């Protein structure tokens, strides 16, 4: 699951790098989406770590 999140972030970053030189509303919106995806990925990572800790406490 973490690999999928990283893939989305990397692809989004490359998409924002490649493109035209003049920034328009679509590019600005894309940049905002990239920021949101990065924030979500970070939060999901924290949630995954928390779940791992809880599962270790509960046991198999």
N, C-alpha and C positions, 0 to 999 in steps of 0.2 A: 504494500500500500504506500509506503514511504517513497519507493522508487517512482510510482506514478505521480506523486505530488512533485517530486524533484523534476521529473520530465516536463510537467506542465509549466513549472517556473522557468526552466531552461528554454523551452520552446517560446514561451512568452517573451523572455529577454531577447532572444535572437530575432523574433518578429519585430520587436521595437527598434532594434539596431538596424535591420535591413529595411530599406524603404526610401522614400523621397527625402530631399533635404528640407523642403519647406514643411513646417508643421501646421497641420490644420486641425479642425475639431475632431476628426477621427483619430489622429495620432495622439492628441491630448487625452481622449477617452481611453485609447489603448494603454497609455501610460498609467492612467488611473486604475485600469483593470489589472495591469501588471502589479501595481502596488498592493491592490486588494488580494490578489492571488498569493503574493509573497506573505502577507499578513496571515491569511488563512492557513497557508502551509506551515507557518511557524506555530500557530495555535493547534493545528492538528498534530504536529510533532509533540507538543507539550501534552496534549490529551493522550496520545499513544504511550508516552513515557509514564504518565499517571496510571493508565490502564495496566501497563506491565507491572508497576509496583503493586497495584491492588491484586493482580493475579498471583504474584509471588506470595503475598500475605495470605490469600485464600488457600493456595496450594492446588495440586492437581485434582 
